Amino acid sequence: MFCVNVAFAQKQTLIKPASVYKQDGITFASPNQSGWTLSKSDKLETVFEKRDKDAVSSASVKTIKTKTFETDKERLNSFEALKKEDLSSLNRDSLHFNYVRFKGSMCLQYDGIFKLDGTAAPKLEYFHIRGYLCPHPKSTDSAIQIETSNYSNTRDFTEDFISISDEFFEKAAFSKAAVKTKRPRVKVKRRA
């Protein structure tokens, strides 16, 4: 997620803006601007990227294995600890966590700004991240991460980054939970 150079070495496919994609548990659309590529797409993760001389941006959806939780509070606390660990190697400038209702589920919403040391993204000074970590609608021991990130020389979130993030999040839709119910057996009387 944080090593831009490795990601660029992978084959990337130019995509049509606002194309619809599906992963187990979620439907989402690629960013609605030209120049985005599909850098990874498999059963558990889809990553879109865009780069120019001033910035490198990413939008992704990923399924993460977790444990089963008894309560929303326990789940959200665990999600927050998971993201803190995920981001712990970065030089934090600012990092925020909020517990919010998103698309009908209690989710961890997060955003952060990190100062780069020059090795992760040469010539770019800051890494920005915004995202949601939500329970998987079809699995009690998984989560879905919906995330946008940006490497640039601007410390603050730009209007463009916020707009792309908000649109990416807005277009996401969780699948309906698979509810398993037992049907009662009904005895049928036969007439003689």
C-alpha positions as CSV (number, residue, x, y, z in Angstrom):
1,M,0.0,0.0,0.0
2,F,2.8,2.5,0.8
3,C,5.5,1.6,-1.7
4,V,4.6,3.4,-4.8
5,N,7.5,2.2,-6.9
6,V,6.6,-1.5,-6.5
7,A,3.0,-0.8,-7.6
8,F,4.1,1.0,-10.7
9,A,6.2,-2.0,-11.8
10,Q,3.0,-4.1,-12.1
11,K,1.0,-4.2,-15.3
12,Q,-1.6,-1.5,-15.3
13,T,-4.7,-1.3,-17.5
14,L,-6.3,2.0,-18.5
15,I,-10.0,1.9,-17.5
16,K,-13.1,3.6,-18.5
17,P,-14.2,6.2,-15.8
18,A,-17.0,5.1,-13.5
19,S,-16.9,1.5,-14.5
20,V,-18.8,-0.9,-12.1
21,Y,-16.8,-3.6,-10.3
22,K,-17.9,-6.3,-7.9
23,Q,-16.2,-8.2,-5.1
24,D,-17.9,-10.5,-2.6
25,G,-20.0,-8.3,-0.4
26,I,-19.6,-5.0,-2.3
27,T,-20.2,-3.2,-5.6
28,F,-18.3,-0.1,-6.4
29,A,-17.3,2.1,-9.3
30,S,-13.8,3.2,-10.6
31,P,-13.0,6.9,-10.2
32,N,-15.0,9.1,-12.6
33,Q,-12.0,10.9,-14.1
34,S,-9.8,9.9,-17.0
35,G,-6.3,8.7,-16.6
36,W,-7.0,6.0,-13.9
37,T,-5.6,2.5,-14.3
38,L,-6.5,-0.8,-12.9
39,S,-3.3,-2.0,-11.2
40,K,-4.8,-5.0,-9.3
41,S,-8.0,-6.9,-9.4
42,D,-8.7,-10.3,-7.8
43,K,-11.2,-12.0,-5.5
44,L,-10.1,-10.0,-2.4
45,E,-8.8,-6.7,-3.7
46,T,-9.2,-4.1,-6.4
47,V,-6.8,-1.2,-6.8
48,F,-7.1,1.8,-9.1
49,E,-4.2,4.3,-9.6
50,K,-3.5,7.6,-11.3
51,R,-0.2,9.4,-11.4
52,D,1.1,12.6,-12.9
53,K,4.1,14.8,-12.3
54,D,2.7,16.3,-9.0
55,A,0.8,13.4,-7.4
56,V,0.2,9.6,-7.2
57,S,-3.4,8.7,-6.2
58,S,-5.0,5.3,-5.4
59,A,-8.6,4.1,-4.7
60,S,-9.1,0.6,-3.5
61,V,-11.5,-2.0,-2.0
62,K,-10.1,-4.9,0.0
63,T,-11.5,-7.8,2.0
64,I,-9.6,-8.3,5.2
65,K,-9.8,-11.4,7.4
66,T,-10.7,-10.6,11.1
67,K,-12.2,-12.5,14.0
68,T,-15.8,-12.8,14.9
69,F,-17.0,-10.0,17.3
70,E,-19.7,-10.0,19.9
71,T,-20.5,-6.3,19.7
72,D,-20.1,-3.3,17.4
73,K,-18.0,-1.6,20.0
74,E,-15.6,-4.6,20.1
75,R,-15.4,-4.7,16.3
76,L,-14.8,-1.0,16.0
77,N,-12.1,-1.0,18.6
78,S,-10.4,-3.9,16.8
79,F,-10.7,-2.2,13.5
80,E,-9.0,1.0,14.9
81,A,-6.2,-1.1,16.4
82,L,-5.7,-2.8,13.0
83,K,-5.5,0.5,11.1
84,K,-3.1,2.0,13.7
85,E,-0.8,-1.0,13.3
86,D,-1.1,-0.8,9.5
87,L,-0.1,2.9,9.6
88,S,2.4,2.7,12.4
89,S,5.5,2.6,10.3
90,L,4.7,6.1,8.8
91,N,5.7,9.5,10.1
92,R,2.3,10.7,11.3
93,D,1.4,14.3,11.0
94,S,-2.3,13.9,11.7
95,L,-4.5,10.8,12.1
96,H,-8.2,10.7,13.0
97,F,-10.6,7.8,13.7
98,N,-14.4,8.0,14.0
99,Y,-17.1,5.4,14.5
100,V,-19.8,6.2,12.0
101,R,-22.8,4.6,10.3
102,F,-21.9,4.2,6.7
103,K,-24.1,2.5,4.1
104,G,-26.2,1.1,6.9
105,S,-23.3,-0.5,8.9
106,M,-21.3,0.7,11.9
107,C,-17.8,1.4,10.4
108,L,-14.5,2.9,11.3
109,Q,-13.9,6.0,9.3
110,Y,-10.3,7.3,9.2
111,D,-8.2,9.9,7.6
112,G,-4.5,10.9,8.0
113,I,-1.6,12.9,6.7
114,F,1.9,11.5,6.9
115,K,5.3,13.1,6.2
116,L,7.4,11.0,3.8
117,D,11.1,10.4,4.2
118,G,11.7,10.3,0.4
119,T,12.1,6.5,0.0
120,A,8.4,5.5,-0.4
121,A,7.7,8.1,-3.1
122,P,10.7,10.0,-4.3
123,K,10.2,13.8,-4.8
124,L,6.8,13.7,-3.0
125,E,6.6,15.0,0.6
126,Y,3.2,13.8,2.0
127,F,1.0,10.7,2.0
128,H,-2.8,11.3,2.5
129,I,-5.3,8.6,3.3
130,R,-9.1,8.5,3.8
131,G,-11.2,5.4,4.2
132,Y,-13.7,3.2,5.9
133,L,-13.3,-0.2,7.5
134,C,-16.7,-2.0,7.7
135,P,-18.0,-5.4,8.6
136,H,-18.4,-7.7,5.7
137,P,-22.1,-8.2,5.0
138,K,-21.8,-11.9,4.3
139,S,-19.1,-13.0,6.7
140,T,-18.8,-12.6,10.5
141,D,-15.0,-12.9,10.4
142,S,-14.1,-10.4,7.6
143,A,-14.1,-6.7,6.9
144,I,-14.2,-4.6,3.8
145,Q,-11.8,-1.7,3.5
146,I,-12.7,1.1,1.1
147,E,-9.8,3.5,0.9
148,T,-8.3,6.4,-1.1
149,S,-4.8,7.7,-0.8
150,N,-2.6,10.3,-2.4
151,Y,1.1,11.1,-2.5
152,S,1.8,14.8,-3.2
153,N,3.9,17.8,-2.1
154,T,0.8,19.4,-0.6
155,R,0.4,19.0,3.2
156,D,-3.4,19.4,3.3
157,F,-6.0,17.4,1.6
158,T,-6.7,19.0,-1.8
159,E,-10.3,19.7,-3.0
160,D,-9.6,17.3,-5.9
161,F,-8.6,14.5,-3.5
162,I,-11.6,15.1,-1.2
163,S,-13.9,15.1,-4.2
164,I,-12.5,11.8,-5.7
165,S,-12.6,10.2,-2.2
166,D,-16.2,11.3,-1.5
167,E,-17.4,10.1,-4.9
168,F,-15.6,6.8,-4.6
169,F,-17.2,6.2,-1.1
170,E,-20.6,7.3,-2.3
171,K,-20.7,4.9,-5.2
172,A,-19.9,1.9,-3.0
173,A,-22.8,-0.4,-2.1
174,F,-22.7,-3.4,0.3
175,S,-24.5,-6.6,-0.7
176,K,-27.5,-7.5,1.4
177,A,-26.5,-9.8,4.2
178,A,-27.2,-13.5,3.6
179,V,-29.8,-14.3,6.2
180,K,-30.2,-18.0,6.8
181,T,-33.6,-18.9,8.2
182,K,-35.1,-22.3,8.7
183,R,-38.4,-22.9,7.1
184,P,-40.8,-24.8,9.3
185,R,-42.0,-28.1,8.0
186,V,-45.6,-28.2,7.1
187,K,-47.5,-31.5,7.1
188,V,-49.7,-32.0,4.2
189,K,-52.8,-34.0,4.6
190,R,-53.6,-36.3,1.7
191,R,-57.1,-37.1,0.9
192,A,-57.9,-40.7,0.4
